[in-house]
Amino acid sequence: MNKKIIYFLEFGIIVIIVTIFLKKFLIVKKIRCISDISCSITLTQKLQKAQNLPLFTSKSTVLDILKKEVTVKNYSMRIKPPDSLEVYIIERKESAGFAANGKFVYVDDEDVVIKFSDKKDNVPQINIYDGKNYKFRIGDKLPENLVFASALSRDLSNLYAIKEITLGKTDISANFPNLKVFFPTKDDEDLLIGRLKFVLSWLNNSFLPSKMKTLDLRFKNPVVRSENG
């Protein structure tokens, strides 16, 4: 038999033996949580349940814990000799907040509800006045109309530093410097932002920009109204 094949088989057998040994006999005595933000105390405490277990059991326990954590977006693990397991996680970050009935509901960039709070955080905010009774739960995906409002709030924040918009029954409104803009509650996001950019550019280059008070993008042709109506 070719010597290279023999060496390859021997190496493969050694790898298998080492793997079996690690899974069955290596006891994980310490688990270290590493996050792109910072591992919460609650999550760190949960992961400690996977300590002092055989490697295979410890990893399975960690996986079960992370799969149930709504705030964890992605994760990976690696062994750190002699007896530690490092858990790397990417957490969901707040990207927009909804204010309703004195409470704040925060979602990530995939519009998954990740947090409730009594305080306003430094992310784009949508004030809800559309008359609907929303039932938010951690881990839920936003309904379609709120997904659009959430995306619009992020666009306006990134492009124009608008930190707050209002969702009404028939429109979404935002206060720009010296101009109030009305948006539809549902539309093609990219086309809508394109129309906004075009009209704002036209207004800035027109001879009466200071007299323009409202811009309504709910119609096929944008409607601009002056202070005299």
C-alpha positions in Angstrom: 0.0 0.0 0.0 1.2 3.5 -0.8 3.0 5.1 2.2 1.1 8.4 1.7 -2.2 6.5 1.9 -1.0 4.7 5.1 0.0 8.0 6.7 -3.3 9.6 5.7 -5.2 6.7 7.3 -3.1 6.8 10.5 -3.7 10.6 10.7 -7.4 10.1 10.2 -7.6 7.5 12.9 -5.7 9.8 15.3 -8.1 12.7 14.6 -11.1 10.4 15.3 -9.6 9.1 18.5 -8.8 12.6 19.8 -12.2 13.9 18.8 -13.9 11.0 20.7 -11.7 11.6 23.7 -12.5 15.3 23.8 -16.2 14.8 23.4 -16.4 12.1 26.1 -13.7 12.9 28.6 -12.9 16.6 28.4 -14.9 18.4 31.1 -15.7 22.1 30.3 -14.9 23.9 33.5 -15.3 27.5 32.2 -17.5 29.1 29.6 -16.6 32.6 28.4 -19.2 34.6 26.6 -17.8 37.1 24.0 -20.2 39.5 22.3 -19.9 42.4 19.8 -21.7 44.5 22.4 -21.4 42.8 25.9 -22.9 39.6 27.1 -25.8 40.3 29.5 -25.6 39.1 33.1 -28.7 37.0 32.5 -27.2 35.3 29.5 -23.9 34.7 31.2 -25.7 33.1 34.2 -27.6 30.8 31.8 -24.5 29.7 30.1 -22.9 28.7 33.4 -25.4 25.8 33.4 -23.2 24.3 30.7 -20.1 24.3 32.9 -18.7 21.1 34.5 -20.1 18.9 31.8 -18.5 16.8 29.1 -17.6 18.8 26.0 -20.4 17.3 23.8 -23.0 17.8 26.5 -21.8 21.3 27.3 -21.9 22.4 23.6 -25.4 20.9 23.3 -26.6 22.8 26.4 -25.1 26.0 25.1 -26.9 25.6 21.7 -30.2 24.9 23.5 -29.8 28.1 25.5 -28.8 30.3 22.6 -31.6 29.1 20.3 -34.1 30.4 22.9 -32.5 33.8 23.2 -34.3 36.2 21.0 -31.6 38.9 21.3 -29.0 36.5 20.0 -28.8 36.9 16.2 -25.8 34.5 15.5 -23.3 32.5 17.4 -20.3 30.2 17.3 -18.1 28.2 19.7 -14.5 27.1 20.0 -12.5 25.1 22.5 -9.8 27.0 24.4 -7.4 24.6 26.1 -7.2 23.2 28.6 -10.8 23.2 29.7 -12.6 26.3 28.5 -15.3 26.9 25.9 -15.6 30.3 24.2 -19.0 31.3 23.0 -19.1 34.1 20.4 -22.4 35.8 19.9 -23.8 38.6 17.7 -26.6 40.3 19.4 -29.6 42.1 17.9 -29.2 45.8 18.2 -32.0 48.4 18.6 -32.5 50.2 15.3 -35.9 51.8 15.8 -38.5 52.4 18.6 -42.2 52.7 18.7 -43.9 54.9 21.3 -47.5 53.9 22.3 -49.4 54.5 25.5 -46.4 55.8 27.3 -44.3 52.8 26.6 -41.4 52.2 24.1 -41.0 49.1 22.0 -37.7 48.5 20.3 -36.9 46.5 17.2 -33.7 45.5 15.4 -32.9 46.0 11.7 -34.9 42.9 10.9 -37.9 44.4 12.7 -37.9 41.8 15.4 -39.2 43.0 18.8 -36.2 42.8 21.2 -37.0 45.1 24.1 -39.6 47.0 26.1 -38.7 50.1 28.1 -40.1 53.1 30.0 -37.3 55.2 28.6 -36.6 56.6 25.2 -33.3 55.4 23.6 -31.2 57.1 21.0 -32.7 55.5 17.9 -35.3 56.7 15.4 -38.7 56.8 17.0 -42.2 56.2 15.6 -45.1 57.7 17.5 -48.2 55.6 16.9 -51.5 57.4 16.5 -53.3 55.2 14.0 -56.0 54.0 16.4 -54.9 50.3 16.2 -54.4 48.2 19.3 -51.0 46.5 18.8 -50.0 43.5 21.0 -46.2 43.4 21.0 -44.2 40.4 22.3 -40.5 39.8 22.5 -39.4 37.8 19.5 -42.4 38.8 17.3 -41.9 40.3 13.8 -43.6 43.6 13.3 -46.9 43.7 11.2 -46.4 44.9 7.6 -47.5 48.5 8.1 -45.1 49.0 11.1 -42.3 47.4 9.1 -42.7 50.2 6.5 -42.7 52.9 9.2 -39.7 51.4 10.8 -37.7 51.3 7.5 -38.8 54.9 6.7 -37.7 56.1 10.2 -34.2 54.6 9.6 -33.9 56.1 6.2 -34.9 59.6 7.4 -32.5 59.3 10.3 -29.6 58.3 8.2 -30.2 60.8 5.4 -31.6 63.8 7.2 -31.0 63.2 10.9 -34.8 63.1 11.5 -35.1 61.2 14.8 -38.9 61.1 15.2 -41.9 60.4 12.9 -45.6 60.0 13.5 -47.8 57.2 12.2 -51.4 58.3 11.8 -54.4 56.7 10.3 -53.8 57.9 6.8 -50.2 59.1 6.7 -46.8 59.1 8.2 -45.4 62.6 9.0 -42.0 64.0 9.8 -40.9 67.5 10.7 -38.0 68.7 8.6 -36.4 72.2 9.2 -39.2 74.6 8.2 -41.1 71.9 6.4 -43.6 69.2 7.4 -43.6 66.1 5.1 -46.4 63.7 4.8 -45.7 60.1 3.5 -48.1 57.3 2.6 -48.4 54.5 5.2 -47.3 52.0 2.6 -45.2 52.4 -0.6 -42.1 51.3 -2.4 -39.4 52.6 0.1 -36.7 53.3 -2.4 -39.0 55.1 -4.9 -40.5 57.1 -2.0 -37.1 58.2 -0.8 -36.0 59.0 -4.4 -39.1 61.3 -4.8 -38.3 63.0 -1.5 -34.7 63.7 -2.5 -35.8 65.1 -5.8 -38.5 67.4 -4.4 -36.3 68.6 -1.5 -33.5 69.4 -4.0 -36.0 71.3 -6.2 -37.3 73.3 -3.2 -33.7 74.1 -2.0 -33.0 75.5 -5.5 -36.3 77.3 -6.0 -36.7 81.0 -5.3 -39.3 80.6 -2.5 -38.1 77.7 -0.3 -38.7 79.5 2.9 -42.5 80.0 2.2 -43.0 76.2 1.6 -44.6 74.7 4.7 -45.8 71.2 3.7 -44.8 68.5 1.3 -47.3 65.7 0.6 -45.9 62.6 -1.0 -49.1 60.5 -0.7 -50.2 61.3 -4.2 -48.7 60.4 -7.6 -47.6 64.0 -8.0 -46.1 65.5 -4.9 -48.1 68.4 -3.5 -46.2 71.4 -2.0 -48.2 74.0 0.0 -47.0 77.4 1.0 -47.8 79.3 4.2 -50.8 80.8 2.5 -52.2 77.4 1.6 
